[in-house]
Amino acid sequence: MNVNDSSVLEIINSIIAADRLNKNQILQLVNLASVSSNIKELKDNLKWEKYKSKY
């Protein structure tokens, strides 16, 4: 996903607002967005990273 695209930025902003992410989580989200091909993959990557970071 192109993080410079306005529609992608809107999606990222909505995720940030809905999940009340902190600075580190926002940076992680933006990094994952750049390697994800679509919103579904981004959400899957976020779940995986959250799961992985707990343990």
Secondary structure as the mmCIF struct_conf table of DSSP 4:
data_model
#
loop_
_struct_conf.conf_type_id
_struct_conf.id
_struct_conf.beg_label_comp_id
_struct_conf.beg_label_asym_id
_struct_conf.beg_label_seq_id
_struct_conf.end_label_comp_id
_struct_conf.end_label_asym_id
_struct_conf.end_label_seq_id
TURN_TY1_P TURN_TY1_P1 VAL A 3 ASN A 4
BEND BEND1 ASP A 5 ASP A 5
HELX_RH_AL_P HELX_RH_AL_P1 SER A 6 ASP A 19
TURN_TY1_P TURN_TY1_P2 ARG A 20 ARG A 20
HELX_RH_AL_P HELX_RH_AL_P2 LYS A 23 VAL A 35
BEND BEND2 SER A 37 ASN A 38
HELX_RH_AL_P HELX_RH_AL_P3 ILE A 39 LYS A 54
#
